[in-house]
């Protein structure tokens, strides 16, 4: 599983980003979430990509069977399809 997020974790993210610990404020949100997400199923390899969805080449998504993208405008989501 790959987590992709370009944003930095802030204190206002903590209530909604329960996979990112409070002491990770200032780090990338995807990277900060990897340790806790990994605990959910140790048999699944979790990685992080610190990029903006709109800056990723469409071919990047070919390696995935399922892509879940939340909070992006429709125009950005079209490149994932």
N, C-alpha and C positions, 0 to 999 in steps of 0.2 A: 504494500500500500504506500502511496506517495502523497504527502501533504504539500500543497503548493500555496504559498502566501508571501507577499512582498512586504507586508506591514510589520511594524515593530509593536511588540506587546506593551500596552500601557495599563495603568491601574484601572481605568474605566473598562478595559476588556475582561478583567478577571471574572466578573459575574457570569459572562457568557462564554468565556473560554476556559471551562473547567478542566480541560486537559493541560493547560499551561499553568505552572505553579507561580505563586506570587513573587517568589525570589527570581523569576526569569524576566521581570519587567525590564525593558530596554533591549531584549533579544528579539530576534525574528519569531513571529508567532508560530510558524510551522515547525521550526527547529526546537523551540521551547516545548512543543507538545509531544514530540517523539517519545521521550521516556515514559510518559503516562499512557500514551496510546499503546506502546509496546507491551505494557503490563496486561492489557486486555486479552491478548493472545500471543504468548511468547513464540509460537510457531510461525507467525507472520512477520516478515521483514518490513520495517517501517523506515521510510526515508523522507527527507524534506528537500524541497526546492524553493529557494528564496528568490522567486521571480513573480512578477505581475502576470496574471493570466493573459492579459492583452499583449504581452511581450513574448509569449511562448509561440513557437512555430506550430502550426496545426498538426504537423507530422509527429510532434511530441506525444500526442494523445493516442496514436496508433498502437502503442504498447499496452494500452489498458482496455479491458473489457467493459468496465463501468467507470464513468466519470460523474462525480457529484460536484456541481459548482453552485455556490450560493452567494447572493448579494451582488451580482454583476449585472450590468445593463444587457439587454437583449442582443445588441450589436456585438458585444464581447463574447457572449455565449454561442453565437452562431459559428465562431471559429472552432469551437470544441466539437460541434456536430459533424 
